[in-house]
Amino acid sequence: MKTKVAINGYGTIGKRVADAVCAQEDMEIVGIVKTRPSFEARIALEKGFDIFTASKENIEEFKKSKIEVSGTLEDLLKNADIVVDATPGDTGEEYKKLYEKHGVKGIWQGGEEHELTGFSFNSEANYNEALGRDFARVVSCNTTGLVRVLYSLDNAFGVKKARVTLMRRSADPNDIKTGPINALIPDPIKLPSHHGPDVNSILPDIDITTMAVKTSTTLMHLHALNVELKKTCTEDEIINVFEKRPRIRLVSSKDRIKSTAEAMELAKDLGRPRGDMWENVVWKDSIVINKGELYFFQAIHQESDVVPENVDAIRAMVELEKNGERSILKTNRALGLHVN
């Protein structure tokens, strides 16, 4: 019998998680929640998803738009085992009470604070700790990307310290309200940024400091990493570690992938739905050991890299699979994610 998954918030992340869940053999979507009618709601109907509203007050608005709804979120929760909450940040406490009331497990995204659930999730780093949990938080796209590489490096060589500069996209491609148009913004101006502490919510022993700059692009985030390792190693050994990771894709400027734009074009050429890049894009030829320290660049697709993590979190919390490596393999195969 398949696990019944509800999606509360069918936007950038929610709609991607819904499609990823549908690709899995051991889970299914029992409904999605939209606050107001939109093209996304109409397409959800075309895909066969039942649509629910956040509250009764929204139903009339959907009727006026001639979009059929099946009830409210509370109605949906009566038929769900677990809900993936992809609503805007800072609504978590309210929804957590509702999920508790209906005895439904809940997964939030990185827009909520770690304290909401007391547990932040990454598929490779702490899958076993998620087994059977009622509530979890999948960390943000940037944090997910950082945890993937730092966990791999720490396991292989030990991480003494990491210093990271994040060049952040300013908005998602469909967001017409957010800037900057022609500026670079220290974000935040007072350092460090929140990304380091967020990494520590999963990898508490990593000495990491981060700083971020908001840039005039919508495509991807770009990270510049400087990592001091405990064990001496070569560049080839670093490459070998990354090649074996299930959600790290090595690319090369020699193949004329020299930018985030070309990395996103690669995702399209791979035939990815929506042109999504679920894995970290690490430039193989940027990996350098200089004066005993490791440097490299990676790009993170903010719209999609947390999607497979949400699927694994579902599988762990409902205990569909107790082995993290097997869950990652199942998720990747179902999505068609084959790297390196």
C-alpha positions in Angstrom: 0.0 0.0 0.0 1.4 3.4 -1.0 2.0 6.2 1.5 -0.5 9.0 1.0 1.2 12.4 0.6 -0.5 15.8 0.7 1.2 18.9 -0.6 0.4 22.2 1.2 1.6 24.9 -1.1 1.7 24.2 -4.8 4.3 26.7 -5.9 8.0 26.5 -7.0 8.9 23.7 -4.6 5.5 22.1 -4.0 4.7 21.4 -7.6 8.1 19.8 -8.1 7.8 17.6 -5.1 4.4 16.5 -6.2 5.7 15.4 -9.6 8.7 13.6 -7.9 6.3 11.8 -5.5 4.2 10.6 -8.4 7.4 9.1 -10.0 7.9 6.9 -6.9 6.5 3.4 -6.6 5.8 3.5 -2.9 4.0 6.8 -2.5 1.2 8.8 -4.1 -0.3 12.3 -4.0 -3.8 12.5 -2.4 -4.2 16.2 -2.9 -2.6 19.6 -3.2 -3.5 22.9 -1.5 -3.6 26.3 -3.2 -4.6 29.5 -1.6 -6.0 31.1 -4.7 -6.8 30.1 -8.3 -3.9 30.3 -10.8 -2.5 28.6 -13.9 -0.7 26.2 -11.5 -4.0 25.2 -10.1 -5.5 24.5 -13.6 -2.4 22.4 -14.6 -2.7 20.5 -11.3 -6.2 19.6 -12.3 -5.1 18.5 -15.7 -2.5 16.2 -14.0 -5.3 14.6 -12.1 -4.5 16.1 -8.7 -7.4 16.9 -6.3 -7.3 20.6 -5.3 -8.0 21.8 -1.8 -8.0 25.3 -0.4 -6.3 26.7 2.7 -9.7 27.6 4.2 -13.4 27.7 3.4 -13.2 31.4 2.6 -11.1 30.6 -0.5 -13.6 28.2 -2.1 -15.8 30.9 -3.6 -12.8 32.4 -5.4 -12.0 29.1 -7.0 -15.7 28.7 -8.1 -15.6 32.1 -9.8 -12.6 30.9 -11.7 -14.4 27.7 -12.6 -11.7 25.5 -10.9 -13.1 22.6 -9.1 -12.0 22.1 -5.5 -12.4 19.0 -3.3 -12.6 20.8 0.1 -10.2 22.4 2.5 -6.8 21.5 3.9 -8.5 20.0 7.0 -10.5 17.7 4.6 -7.3 16.7 2.9 -5.5 15.9 6.1 -8.2 13.3 6.9 -6.9 11.2 4.0 -3.1 11.8 4.3 -0.2 10.0 6.1 2.2 12.9 5.7 2.2 16.4 4.4 5.0 18.3 2.6 4.6 21.9 3.6 5.9 24.2 0.9 4.0 27.3 2.1 5.8 30.6 2.6 8.1 30.8 5.6 6.8 31.8 9.1 3.5 29.9 8.8 4.9 26.8 10.3 3.6 27.0 13.9 0.1 27.5 12.7 0.1 24.5 10.4 2.0 22.3 12.8 -0.9 22.6 15.2 -3.2 21.5 12.5 -1.1 18.5 11.5 -0.8 17.5 15.1 -4.6 17.7 15.5 -5.1 15.3 12.6 -2.2 13.0 13.5 -0.4 13.7 10.2 3.4 13.8 9.9 4.8 17.0 8.5 7.9 18.2 6.4 8.8 21.8 6.1 11.2 23.7 3.9 14.2 25.8 4.7 12.2 29.0 5.0 11.2 27.8 8.5 13.5 27.8 11.5 15.2 24.7 12.7 13.5 25.1 16.1 10.0 24.5 14.5 10.8 20.7 14.3 14.0 20.4 16.2 15.3 18.3 13.3 16.8 19.4 10.0 17.2 16.8 7.2 19.7 15.8 4.6 19.5 12.5 2.8 23.1 11.4 3.1 24.0 13.1 6.4 21.3 12.0 8.8 18.7 9.8 7.1 18.7 7.3 10.0 17.9 10.0 12.5 14.7 10.8 10.5 13.3 7.3 10.8 9.8 7.4 12.3 9.9 11.1 13.1 6.6 13.1 13.1 8.1 16.4 12.0 11.2 17.4 10.0 12.6 20.3 8.0 14.4 19.9 4.7 17.1 22.7 4.8 17.2 25.3 2.1 18.7 24.9 -1.4 22.0 26.5 -0.5 22.3 24.6 2.8 21.4 21.3 1.0 24.2 22.0 -1.5 26.7 22.8 1.1 25.9 19.8 3.3 26.3 17.5 0.3 29.9 18.5 -0.4 31.0 19.1 3.2 29.6 15.8 4.4 31.4 14.0 1.6 34.7 15.8 2.3 34.4 15.3 6.1 33.8 11.6 5.7 36.8 11.2 3.5 39.4 13.6 4.9 37.9 15.5 7.8 37.0 19.2 7.6 39.0 21.5 9.8 37.2 24.6 8.6 35.1 25.9 5.7 34.8 29.4 4.5 32.1 30.0 1.8 31.0 32.9 -0.3 27.6 32.5 -1.8 26.5 34.5 -4.8 22.8 34.3 -4.6 20.2 34.6 -7.3 17.9 37.5 -6.5 14.6 35.7 -7.4 13.2 32.6 -9.1 12.7 33.1 -12.9 8.9 33.5 -12.6 9.2 36.2 -9.9 8.5 39.6 -11.4 8.4 41.5 -8.0 11.9 41.0 -6.7 15.2 42.7 -7.5 17.9 43.9 -7.8 17.8 44.8 -11.5 21.3 46.4 -11.6 23.0 46.0 -8.3 25.0 43.6 -6.1 23.7 43.5 -2.5 25.7 42.2 0.5 23.0 39.9 2.0 23.3 40.4 4.9 25.7 43.3 5.3 26.5 42.2 8.9 28.4 38.9 8.7 28.2 36.0 8.8 25.2 34.9 6.8 22.7 32.3 8.2 23.9 29.5 5.9 26.7 28.4 8.2 24.5 27.9 11.3 22.0 26.2 9.1 24.7 23.7 7.9 25.5 23.2 11.6 21.9 22.1 12.3 22.9 18.9 10.4 26.7 18.9 10.7 27.3 20.4 14.1 31.0 19.7 14.2 31.9 21.5 11.0 33.6 24.9 11.6 31.9 26.9 8.8 31.5 30.6 8.2 29.5 32.0 5.3 28.9 35.3 3.6 26.4 36.0 0.8 25.9 38.5 -2.0 22.5 38.9 -3.8 23.1 39.2 -7.6 21.1 40.3 -10.7 20.3 36.8 -11.9 17.5 34.3 -11.6 19.2 31.1 -12.8 21.2 29.6 -10.0 23.3 30.2 -6.9 27.1 30.1 -7.2 29.3 29.1 -4.2 33.0 29.7 -3.8 34.4 27.3 -1.2 37.6 27.4 0.7 38.0 24.2 2.8 40.9 23.3 5.1 41.0 19.5 5.5 42.4 17.5 8.3 44.1 15.0 6.1 46.5 15.8 3.2 45.0 14.8 -0.1 45.4 15.5 -3.8 43.0 17.1 -6.3 42.4 13.8 -7.9 41.4 12.3 -4.6 38.8 15.1 -4.1 37.5 14.5 -7.6 37.2 10.8 -6.9 35.2 11.4 -3.8 32.8 13.7 -5.6 32.4 11.3 -8.5 31.0 8.7 -6.2 28.4 10.9 -4.6 24.8 10.4 -5.8 23.8 14.0 -6.1 27.0 15.8 -7.2 27.5 16.4 -10.9 31.0 17.2 -12.1 31.3 19.4 -15.1 34.2 21.0 -16.9 34.9 24.4 -18.6 36.6 22.3 -21.3 33.1 21.2 -22.3 32.2 24.9 -22.5 30.2 24.8 -19.3 31.7 28.0 -17.9 28.6 29.6 -16.3 25.3 29.0 -14.5 23.5 29.7 -17.8 25.3 26.8 -19.5 24.8 24.6 -16.4 21.0 25.2 -16.8 21.2 24.5 -20.5 22.8 21.1 -19.6 19.8 20.3 -17.5 17.5 21.0 -20.4 19.6 19.0 -22.8 19.4 16.1 -20.3 15.7 16.2 -20.8 15.0 17.2 -17.2 11.4 18.2 -16.4 11.2 22.0 -16.2 15.0 22.0 -16.9 15.7 21.1 -13.3 19.2 20.4 -12.0 18.6 18.3 -8.8 22.3 17.8 -8.1 25.2 20.1 -7.2 27.1 21.3 -10.2 30.8 21.2 -9.3 33.4 22.5 -11.7 35.9 19.7 -11.9 38.6 22.0 -13.2 38.0 24.5 -10.4 39.1 21.9 -7.8 42.5 23.1 -6.6 44.7 22.4 -3.6 46.6 25.7 -2.9 48.9 26.1 0.1 47.3 23.0 1.6 43.7 24.3 1.3 41.0 23.2 -1.1 39.2 25.6 -3.4 36.3 25.0 -5.8 33.2 26.4 -7.3 29.7 24.9 -7.3 26.3 26.0 -8.7 23.0 25.2 -7.0 19.6 25.2 -8.7 17.4 26.9 -6.1 14.1 25.6 -7.6 14.9 21.9 -7.5 17.9 20.6 -5.5 15.8 20.0 -2.4 13.2 18.0 -4.3 14.9 14.5 -4.0 15.6 15.3 -0.3 11.9 15.8 0.3 11.2 12.4 -1.2 13.8 10.7 0.9 12.4 12.5 4.0 9.0 11.1 3.3 10.4 7.6 3.0 12.4 7.9 6.2 9.7 9.4 8.4 7.0 6.8 7.3 9.7 4.1 7.4 9.1 2.9 3.9 12.9 2.3 3.7 15.2 2.1 6.6 18.4 2.3 4.7 19.4 5.8 3.5 21.5 4.7 0.6 18.7 2.5 -0.8 16.2 5.3 -0.5 18.5 7.7 -2.4 19.0 5.1 -5.1 15.2 4.6 -5.3 14.5 8.3 -5.6 17.3 8.9 -8.1 16.2 6.0 -10.3 12.6 7.1 -10.3 13.6 10.6 -11.3 16.1 9.5 -13.9 18.9 11.1 -12.0 22.1 9.5 -13.2 25.3 11.5 -12.7 29.0 11.4 -13.7 
